[in-house]
């Protein structure tokens, strides 16, 4: 193989450094600003790259039992319950759609794919949620998005890729469909379940628009909805940041509390992602290819 020209190697190295800087510098600025003292943030015009006197005061204020703490608990609850509901629905439906002998497999699959090609709009979705009496309920944030068709197709493809001999052997031993699913399919599908679970968890964790749309009581909002209010309205209107954090006692340096809230919202996903990343190739790519 011909060795690349030195200038090409230098160009690639410079490009990678620039790309890394574009990604890491904003993250560093957000994290550093959340650790800076109010006086230093004000002195530097709202942004600090290297705080001279790092402090965790902003984190102590927002996690001391006020609005942010309450919304963080709501986000954790919605993410855990929503991910469990979504995985249950996706696994069971994907297994049914992967069975060749299921007579309604094709019509049911076409119905599912139809919703993928022609998703309902915001107004029909709102009317359905209202008609079901789910307004101001946390189930309004979970049930309408419980099964994602993209994730369903990946999981169905993974199930179809399992050796047919395993199914035949289990049936010869007298196993029913539920036993096959629980004792044969699921233990062999840990990779795709982990990845799809991560997709659902990230979706629920980052969801904010549905909360604003379906939850009239702002005290029920998850963290991302509160964060959207704090960052956007707080940045534009200034004093509203103090109102949004009034329960926590945060009254100074709104930019510090905004960045601390952003860090609190990002850290859980950053912690989970490395543990799931090793399953991506085996889970998603295998399921996609087989489908």
Secondary structure, DSSP 8 states (H G I E B T S, - for coil): -----HHHHHHHHHHHHHHHHHHHHHHHHHHHHHHS-HHHHHHTTT--SS-SS---HHHHHHTSSSHHHHHHHHHHHHHHHHHHHHHHHHHHHHHHHH-TT-TTHHHHHHHHHHHHHS---HHHHHHHHHHTT-TTSGGGGTGGGSS-HHHHHHHHHHHHHS-HHHHHHHHHTT--HHHHIIIIIHHH-HHHHHHHHHHHHHHHHH--HHHHHH---GGG--HHHHHHIIIIIHHHHSTHHHHHTGGGT--S-HHHHHHHHHHHHHHHHHHHHHHHHTTHIIIIIHHHHH-
